[in-house]
Amino acid sequence: MTRDVLADTAELGLKPTYRGKVRDLFDLGDELLIVATDRISAYDVIMNQPVPGKGVLLTRISVEWFRLLADRLPNHLISDDWRDFPRPYNQEALAGRSMLVRKTERLDLECVVRGYLVGSGWRDYRRTGAVCGLALPPGLEEADRLDSPLFTPSTKAETGHDENVSHTEAAAIVGEEWFPRLRDASLDLYRAAEAHARTRGIIIADTKLEFGRAGAELILIDEIFTPDSSRFWAASDWRPGRTPDSFDKQILRRHLDQAGWNREGRPPDLPPELVERLRRRYEEILGILFPDTGGGR
């Protein structure tokens, strides 16, 4: 019987090589094991309560996208079947929430693609008429669809917030050879994923992707097009001039803001009804995007 909640792989007697806000990572030599726990964070702080099943839902979404987009770019997924994992990781408690992946040399750039004028992009545009230094036409409204998606890379911060960088700065970080490949792959993957989502009545407003390299080969890694890395809107709710509700943890951020938390120190406990609403939100977007998985509607 698999666990309904897994907040920390230490509960299973496993010691991760790296512990992120949500994922525990194990270095297995030429491969990695990535375990998506049920931890949830907001404003770069891990909440006191996990969201039951969130790690399974996030992993299922990523795996479906990896398989759907595999013909566009190689990805690092080897297996999501716990029975394929080496000992001591072949535990049924890791079922559904874990991926055995190919190890790559990570390219240290957050590859952000923006298809709509929202969030920090909207704030940047109102202030400067541009997004991350990329000039846009005047007179655009909040949540407007951009004529062409923008590639707006940022640094990968180990702690705190990522910082936007110019294309010139990004090329200096990853190298002149790799930058155009990252840009073109990011835009291509976004367009393909957005086209699929639109057939399901969903808009992908923006997303962030990560890549690694194996020799001269560019590899898609980490998680892709999940509610933790992307902004999903119901197409029926979208219109320029306001930002629609999104299928992500925005309801958590709103709760924390209304609770008066200053985003420092220990966060307030989450009420059970909010935790359940968060779980349903993640489950719903899985079921909408990939109805054959049995999740959501």
Helices and strands as residue ranges (DSSP letters): G 9-12, E 18-19, E 23-27, E 31-36, E 41-42, E 45-46, H 54-68, E 77-79, G 82-84, G 92-94, E 98-102, E 105-106, E 111-116, H 119-128, E 130-131, E 134-135, E 145-151, H 167-174, H 178-199, E 202-214, E 217-221, E 230-234, G 235-237, H 250-258, H 272-289, G 291-293
